[in-house]
């Protein structure tokens, strides 16, 4: 049973003691313990379900000792090692260098699996530069094919922002100091591929992550009350774990709370989450990110979207004419989102079945949409991504989308005016009239759209520098609209389309149109 009122009064709110130092660590620990009880994907990993939470493991040889999360995945256990700081200045200072040295030791540990494991920093105070710039560097590292590819993206002006380059230089300098010698490009790239920076909004009552955790716990306690009291109990257990270097599996934690709280069995969604991850990867692999071998980061566009302040609307559209790179930018947002957790990703041509039930059957998924959305909701901004939403014309596929959106609205409700989830989709320009099939109780008929513009001159020039045989086309004004559209420009860089010999390359409007 849930605690009685008299029992509840004995539980001091975790927010009554302030938000700094050890108290913040205990709040973060309570968040992960809530994830453990709910069998969710731990924030900082993009797959697997949380299996164990360990505190203060320096004695056990863990350099990043504040919090260790172990997740169960289909390919084995994945570990997330975190250092928790209420605030941290990214720069050449003793505290930052100590944290980087601990990260470097973790990365080089024989126990660290560089394909699955992650390490990083948890922060209590939001820093705009981290969110809008540093996170992009980590995303580029994780989604680059090699150290050379990554460093080219970072080092080329026009492909990156000065804040991206400064962050790469800062990390390299810190690792050089930690290792006592210059680190290799491969080690720098690998280090950044494995690193996470997580912001937790837990500093005051009613904060985002507190509300999220209480919502999950409420799902476990249904139909009874007690979610706030349960979070407070998890905070106490987290504080005990910090003091005694404790560790808790799901069974351990359940035994500590089940006498006072009647919990429904948590549904382990790991296998279905892995199927969604595989679907996501297939969709992203279909979307080409490079033009003639050069990956354009579209820095200004992606940074502005990463810092976008979402309103009350459930749907955000990336709109524009065909060929301007909407899907490529959408893909970058998905990849960046996956730095902190899992998400649902769909494309217009990969939605089978008649509604959620039919779609789930086609994918071999056994859990409900409600269970899966909750398992993915450890991300600070749970998102549903849809590429080509205006091209969904099959009624069954439309029912699937509406089923998912309605479920998200139900299980991730708006709290104190804060929307907890969004759908980010691509659509052709002037296609909003084609989206009237969306459930207007969830998606209002007027929703924001952000126009994706054509490539700017500096981006076109970077592609032409990479593909010199295209440079003569730049002198023809009538061809400039083609050169500014990534899809069409990519066709021109493909030698299978135009032939490998420079002399055979079309240099007229008619010739280019034929291509």
C-alpha positions in Angstrom: 0.0 0.0 0.0 1.1 3.6 -0.4 2.2 5.4 2.7 -0.4 6.9 5.0 -0.6 10.6 5.6 1.1 10.2 8.9 3.9 8.2 7.3 4.3 10.7 4.5 4.9 13.5 7.0 8.1 11.7 8.2 9.5 12.0 4.6 11.2 15.4 4.2 11.0 16.7 0.6 14.4 16.4 -1.2 14.0 20.0 -2.3 13.9 21.3 1.2 17.7 21.0 1.6 18.7 23.1 -1.4 20.3 22.1 -4.7 24.1 22.0 -4.5 26.8 19.5 -3.7 25.9 16.1 -2.3 22.2 17.0 -2.3 22.3 17.4 -6.1 24.1 14.0 -6.4 21.4 12.4 -4.3 18.6 13.9 -6.5 20.3 12.6 -9.7 20.7 9.2 -8.0 17.0 9.2 -7.1 16.2 9.9 -10.8 18.2 6.9 -12.0 16.7 4.8 -9.2 13.2 5.8 -10.5 14.4 4.7 -14.0 15.6 1.4 -12.5 12.2 0.7 -10.9 10.4 1.6 -14.1 12.9 -0.5 -16.3 13.6 2.4 -18.6 16.4 3.3 -20.9 18.9 5.2 -18.7 19.6 8.8 -19.7 23.0 8.9 -21.5 22.5 5.6 -23.4 20.3 5.1 -26.4 19.4 1.5 -25.9 19.1 -1.1 -23.2 17.1 -1.0 -20.0 18.6 -0.1 -16.6 19.6 -3.1 -14.6 21.8 -1.7 -11.7 22.8 1.6 -10.1 26.0 1.9 -8.1 27.2 4.8 -6.0 30.7 6.1 -5.1 32.7 3.2 -6.7 36.3 4.7 -6.4 37.2 1.7 -4.1 36.2 -0.6 -7.0 38.6 1.1 -9.4 36.1 3.4 -11.1 37.7 6.8 -11.7 34.3 8.4 -12.5 32.9 7.2 -9.2 29.8 9.3 -8.5 27.3 7.1 -10.3 27.6 3.9 -12.4 24.6 2.7 -14.4 24.6 -0.8 -15.9 22.1 -1.4 -18.7 21.0 -4.7 -20.1 21.2 -4.9 -23.9 20.8 -7.7 -26.5 24.6 -7.5 -27.1 25.6 -7.6 -23.5 25.9 -5.2 -20.6 26.5 -1.5 -21.3 28.0 0.7 -18.6 27.5 4.5 -18.1 30.0 6.1 -15.7 29.1 9.6 -14.5 30.8 12.5 -12.5 28.1 14.7 -11.0 28.8 18.4 -10.7 26.2 21.0 -9.6 28.2 23.4 -11.8 31.4 23.1 -13.9 33.4 25.7 -15.9 34.6 24.1 -19.1 38.1 25.6 -19.4 41.7 25.3 -18.1 41.0 25.0 -14.4 41.8 22.4 -11.8 38.3 20.9 -11.4 37.7 20.5 -15.1 41.2 19.0 -15.6 40.5 16.5 -12.8 37.2 15.5 -14.3 38.9 15.1 -17.7 41.7 13.0 -16.2 39.1 10.7 -14.6 37.3 10.4 -18.0 40.6 9.6 -19.7 41.3 6.9 -17.1 37.8 5.4 -17.6 38.2 5.5 -21.4 41.5 3.6 -21.2 40.4 1.1 -18.6 40.5 -2.6 -19.8 36.9 -2.9 -18.3 35.6 -0.1 -20.7 33.9 -1.4 -23.8 34.4 1.4 -26.4 31.6 0.1 -28.6 28.9 0.0 -25.9 30.0 1.9 -22.8 29.7 5.7 -22.1 31.2 8.1 -19.6 30.6 11.7 -18.9 29.4 14.6 -16.8 26.1 15.5 -15.1 25.5 19.2 -14.6 22.8 21.0 -12.5 23.1 24.4 -14.1 22.1 24.8 -17.7 24.9 26.2 -20.0 23.7 27.4 -23.5 27.1 26.9 -25.1 27.1 23.2 -24.1 23.6 22.6 -25.4 23.9 24.4 -28.7 27.6 23.7 -29.6 29.4 21.1 -27.5 26.7 18.5 -27.9 27.0 18.9 -31.7 30.7 18.0 -31.5 29.9 14.8 -29.5 27.2 14.0 -32.1 29.6 14.5 -35.0 32.2 12.3 -33.3 29.7 9.5 -32.9 28.5 9.8 -36.4 31.8 10.2 -38.3 33.3 7.3 -40.1 36.9 8.0 -39.0 39.1 10.4 -37.0 40.1 12.1 -40.3 36.4 12.6 -41.2 35.6 14.0 -37.8 38.6 16.4 -37.7 37.8 17.6 -41.2 34.3 18.5 -40.1 35.6 20.3 -37.0 38.6 22.0 -38.6 37.1 23.4 -41.8 35.6 26.9 -41.4 32.2 26.9 -42.8 31.6 23.3 -41.6 31.9 24.3 -38.0 31.5 27.1 -35.5 34.4 28.6 -33.6 32.8 27.2 -30.4 33.0 23.7 -31.9 36.7 24.1 -32.7 37.4 25.6 -29.3 35.8 22.7 -27.5 37.8 20.1 -29.6 41.0 22.0 -28.7 40.1 22.2 -25.0 39.4 18.5 -24.8 42.6 17.7 -26.7 44.7 19.9 -24.4 43.1 18.4 -21.3 43.8 14.8 -22.5 47.4 15.7 -23.4 47.8 16.9 -19.8 46.1 13.8 -18.4 48.2 11.3 -20.5 51.5 13.2 -20.2 51.9 13.2 -24.0 50.1 14.2 -27.1 47.1 12.0 -27.7 46.5 10.5 -31.1 43.7 11.8 -33.4 42.1 8.3 -33.2 42.1 8.4 -29.4 40.6 12.0 -29.3 37.9 10.9 -31.7 37.2 7.7 -29.8 37.1 9.6 -26.5 34.5 12.1 -27.8 32.5 9.3 -29.3 32.1 7.8 -25.9 31.5 11.0 -23.9 28.1 12.4 -22.8 27.2 15.7 -21.1 23.9 15.6 -19.3 21.9 18.4 -17.8 19.5 17.6 -15.0 16.8 20.1 -14.0 16.4 19.0 -10.4 17.2 22.1 -8.4 13.7 23.0 -7.3 10.3 21.5 -6.5 8.3 21.2 -9.8 11.4 21.0 -12.0 11.3 19.2 -15.3 13.2 16.0 -14.3 11.5 15.7 -10.9 8.1 15.9 -12.6 9.2 13.3 -15.2 10.3 10.9 -12.5 7.2 11.4 -10.4 5.1 10.7 -13.5 6.8 7.3 -14.1 6.4 6.4 -10.5 2.7 7.3 -10.7 2.4 4.8 -13.6 3.9 2.1 -11.4 1.6 2.9 -8.5 -1.7 3.2 -10.4 -4.4 3.4 -9.3 -3.1 4.5 -5.9 -1.4 7.7 -4.9 2.1 8.1 -3.4 4.4 8.9 -6.4 5.8 12.0 -4.6 6.5 10.0 -1.4 8.1 7.3 -3.4 10.5 9.7 -5.1 11.4 11.1 -1.7 12.1 7.5 -0.5 14.3 6.9 -3.5 16.2 10.2 -2.7 16.8 8.8 0.8 18.1 5.5 -0.6 20.3 7.5 -3.0 21.7 9.4 -0.1 22.4 6.2 1.7 24.1 4.8 -1.3 26.3 7.9 -1.6 27.3 7.5 2.0 28.0 3.8 2.0 29.1 3.2 -1.6 25.9 1.2 -2.1 24.6 -0.5 -5.2 21.1 -1.7 -6.2 19.7 -4.1 -8.7 16.0 -4.0 -9.6 15.4 -6.7 -7.1 17.4 -5.0 -4.3 15.5 -1.7 -4.9 12.1 -3.4 -5.0 12.8 -5.1 -1.6 13.5 -1.7 -0.1 10.3 0.0 -1.2 7.6 -2.7 -1.6 6.7 -2.8 2.1 5.4 0.8 2.0 4.4 1.1 -1.7 2.3 -1.2 -3.7 4.0 -1.4 -7.2 2.6 -2.9 -10.3 5.2 -5.1 -12.1 7.4 -3.1 -14.4 7.3 -4.2 -18.0 10.8 -4.9 -19.5 10.7 -3.5 -23.0 14.3 -4.2 -23.9 13.7 -6.4 -26.9 11.1 -4.1 -28.4 13.3 -1.1 -27.8 16.1 -2.9 -29.7 13.7 -3.4 -32.6 12.8 0.3 -32.6 16.5 1.1 -32.6 17.1 -1.2 -35.6 14.2 0.5 -37.4 15.6 3.9 -36.6 19.0 2.9 -37.9 17.5 1.6 -41.2 15.6 4.9 -41.7 18.7 7.0 -41.0 20.9 4.9 -43.3 18.4 5.7 -46.1 19.2 9.4 -45.7 22.4 10.6 -47.3 24.3 13.2 -45.3 27.2 14.0 -47.6 27.5 15.7 -50.9 30.2 14.2 -53.1 31.9 12.8 -50.0 31.8 16.1 -48.0 29.5 16.2 -45.0 27.9 19.6 -44.6 27.0 20.1 -40.9 24.6 23.0 -41.8 25.9 24.6 -38.6 23.7 27.6 -38.3 20.5 25.7 -39.1 21.2 22.8 -36.8 22.4 25.0 -34.0 19.3 27.2 -34.2 17.0 24.1 -34.2 18.9 22.6 -31.3 18.3 25.8 -29.3 14.7 26.1 -30.4 12.3 27.0 -27.7 9.3 24.7 -28.1 5.9 26.2 -27.3 2.6 24.5 -26.4 2.2 22.9 -29.8 2.9 19.2 -30.2 4.2 19.3 -33.7 7.2 21.1 -35.2 7.6 21.0 -39.0 10.8 21.4 -40.9 9.4 22.7 -44.2 10.9 23.6 -47.6 10.8 22.7 -51.3 12.1 19.3 -52.5 15.9 18.8 -52.5 16.9 21.5 -49.9 18.1 18.9 -47.3 15.2 18.8 -44.9 15.7 15.1 -44.2 19.4 15.5 -43.8 19.0 18.2 -41.1 16.2 16.1 -39.5 18.6 13.2 -39.4 21.2 15.3 -37.6 18.6 16.2 -35.0 17.8 12.5 -34.4 21.5 11.7 -34.0 22.0 14.5 -31.6 18.9 13.4 -29.6 20.3 9.9 -29.3 23.2 11.3 -27.2 20.9 11.4 -24.2 18.5 8.6 -24.8 16.2 6.7 -27.1 13.4 8.0 -29.4 10.7 6.8 -31.8 11.7 7.4 -35.4 9.4 6.9 -38.5 9.5 7.6 -42.2 6.6 7.8 -44.5 7.6 4.7 -46.5 8.3 2.5 -43.5 4.9 2.5 -41.6 3.1 -0.8 -42.2 -0.2 -2.1 -40.8 -3.5 -0.7 -39.8 -2.9 1.5 -36.7 -0.5 0.7 -33.8 -1.6 -2.9 -33.5 -0.9 -3.6 -37.1 2.3 -1.7 -37.1 3.6 -3.5 -34.0 2.7 -6.9 -35.5 4.6 -6.0 -38.7 7.7 -5.2 -36.6 7.4 -8.1 -34.2 6.8 -5.7 -31.3 4.8 -7.1 -28.3 4.7 -4.2 -25.9 2.1 -1.4 -26.1 2.9 2.1 -27.4 2.3 3.4 -23.8 4.9 1.1 -22.3 7.5 1.9 -25.0 7.0 5.7 -24.8 7.4 5.6 -21.0 10.6 3.5 -21.4 12.0 6.2 -23.7 10.9 9.1 -21.6 14.1 9.5 -19.5 15.3 11.8 -22.2 14.8 15.5 -21.0 12.7 16.1 -24.1 11.1 12.9 -25.4 10.6 13.2 -29.1 8.8 11.3 -31.9 10.5 11.9 -35.3 8.7 11.5 -38.6 10.3 12.0 -42.0 7.9 13.0 -44.8 4.8 13.3 -42.7 3.0 15.0 -45.6 3.6 11.9 -47.7 1.8 9.6 -45.4 -1.3 8.9 -47.6 -2.2 5.3 -46.5 -5.1 5.4 -44.0 -3.6 2.6 -41.9 -0.3 4.5 -41.6 -2.2 7.6 -40.7 -4.0 5.7 -37.9 -0.6 4.4 -36.6 0.7 8.0 -36.3 -2.5 9.2 -34.6 -2.4 6.2 -32.2 1.2 7.1 -31.2 0.5 10.8 -30.8 -2.6 10.2 -28.7 -0.7 7.8 -26.5 2.1 10.3 -26.0 -0.4 12.9 -25.0 -1.9 10.5 -22.5 1.3 9.1 -20.8 3.5 12.2 -21.1 1.0 14.9 -20.0 1.8 18.6 -19.9 2.8 19.5 -16.3 2.4 23.1 -15.0 2.2 24.4 -18.6 5.3 22.5 -19.7 4.9 20.2 -22.7 6.8 17.0 -22.1 7.0 15.6 -25.6 7.2 16.9 -29.2 6.9 15.5 -32.7 9.5 16.8 -35.1 8.7 16.1 -38.7 9.7 17.1 -42.2 7.2 18.2 -44.9 7.2 19.9 -48.2 6.4 23.6 -48.3 2.7 24.6 -48.3 1.7 21.1 -47.3 -0.1 21.9 -44.0 -3.5 21.5 -45.7 -2.6 17.9 -46.4 -2.2 17.2 -42.6 -5.8 17.6 -41.6 -5.9 13.9 -40.9 -3.8 14.5 -37.7 -5.9 14.3 -34.6 -6.8 17.9 -33.8 -7.1 17.1 -30.1 -3.4 16.6 -30.0 -2.1 18.5 -33.0 -3.9 21.8 -33.5 -4.6 22.9 -37.0 -2.1 25.7 -36.7 1.4 24.6 -35.8 4.9 26.1 -36.2 7.0 25.4 -39.2 10.7 26.3 -39.6 11.7 26.8 -43.2 14.9 25.0 -44.3 16.7 27.3 -46.8 18.9 26.3 -49.7 22.7 26.0 -49.2 24.4 29.4 -48.7 27.2 30.5 -51.0 30.0 29.4 -48.6 28.5 25.9 -48.3 28.3 25.6 -52.1 31.9 26.7 -52.4 33.0 24.0 -50.0 31.4 21.3 -52.1 32.9 22.7 -55.3 36.4 22.8 -53.6 35.9 19.1 -52.9 34.7 18.5 -56.5 36.7 20.9 -58.7 35.1 19.6 -61.9 31.9 21.3 -60.9 33.4 24.8 -60.6 32.7 25.9 -64.2 28.9 25.6 -63.4 29.1 28.4 -60.8 29.6 31.0 -63.6 26.2 30.2 -65.0 23.5 32.1 -63.2 20.7 29.8 -64.4 22.4 26.8 -62.7 22.9 28.4 -59.3 19.4 27.2 -58.0 20.5 23.6 -58.8 23.9 24.1 -57.0 22.1 25.3 -53.9 19.9 22.2 -53.5 21.8 19.3 -51.8 19.8 16.6 -53.6 20.5 18.0 -57.1 24.1 18.9 -56.3 24.7 15.4 -55.0 23.6 14.0 -58.4 26.1 16.2 -60.2 28.9 15.0 -57.9 28.1 11.3 -58.6 30.4 10.1 -61.4 28.0 7.3 -62.1 25.6 9.9 -63.4 28.0 12.2 -65.2 30.9 10.0 -66.2 34.4 10.0 -64.7 36.2 12.2 -67.2 36.2 15.9 -66.7 36.0 16.5 -70.4 32.7 14.7 -70.6 31.1 16.7 -67.8 28.1 18.8 -69.0 28.8 22.5 -68.9 25.5 23.8 -70.2 22.1 24.2 -68.7 20.7 21.6 -71.1 23.4 19.1 -70.3 23.0 19.6 -66.5 19.2 19.3 -66.9 19.7 16.0 -68.7 21.7 14.7 -65.7 
